[in-house]
Amino acid sequence: IAKIVLGEMFSTGADPSHIIEEKGLIQITDKAEIEKIIKEAIRKNPKAVEDFKKGKENAFQYLIGQIMVQTKGKANPEIVVTILNQLLTKIK
């Protein structure tokens, strides 16, 4: 998001908040919305969940990647990691 905003600022001189709003780059921080997306990713990727249960840390990263793809990179990564970790811990 930062690269897009900076590039646009340099090329047009527009205000960062205007660019973010105009391009729909607002980050998703709603925990309930993020949790819903994470639960869907868990449901759609049972192999990754099983791999995570077996101790394969790269499965956690894979799920984060799937969530970020689903949100087009707009989900707050810190919130994603926290909620995903909580949900996967409950499954273990």
N, C-alpha and C positions, 0 to 999 in steps of 0.2 A: 504494500500500500504506500509506503514511504517513497519508494522509487517513482511510482506513478505520480504522486502529488508533487514531488520535487521537480520531476521532468516537466510537468504541466506549469508549475510556478515559473520555471526558467523560460519556457517557450511563450507563455501568455501573460505572465505577471499577475495572474489571478491570486486571490486570497486563498490560503490553504483550506479553510473551513468551507468556502464556496466550492472549491474543487472536490472535496470529499463528498459534499452533499450532491453536487451535480452528477458525479460519476457513480454514486451509490456505493461509496467505499466505507460506509459507517460500519464499525466493528460490532459484531454480535456479542453482547455481554450479559444478556438475559439468561440466567442460570437454568431456568425451567426449559427454555427453548433449546439451549445447548444440551441439556440432559436428554431431552426427547430425541435429538439428532444422534447422540451417543448411543442410546438404547437401540435405535434403528441400526446403527453400524455394528453393534454387538450381535444383533439378531441376524444380520446379513453376512456376518463373517465368523461362523462358528469354529472354523479351523484355526483362525487367529486366536480366538478365545481359548481353545484347547491348548494351543502352543504356549500361550501365556501361562496357563495353569501348570504346564510342564516346566516352567522356568525360562522359557525363551523370551528374553527381553525385546528382541527385534519385533515380536508380535505386537507389543505395546506400541512401538513406533509405527508399525503398519496401520494399526487402528487409528492412531492420531492422524496419519496421512489420509485415511479414508474419510475421516470427519472433516478435515480441512478441504478435501476435494468437494465433499457434499456442501460445505458452506462457502465454497469458492474462496477459501482463505480468510473469510471474514470473522470466524469464531475466535474469541480471545484465547490464545494458546494456553495461558496459565489456568484459566477456568476449565478448559478442555482436559488438561492433564490431571487437575485435581478431581474432577467429577469422574473421569474415566477410571482413575486409580481407585476411587471409592467403590464404583460399581463392579469393577473386576475383582476387588478384594472380597466383596460380598458373594461373588460367584465361586471363588476358590473354596 
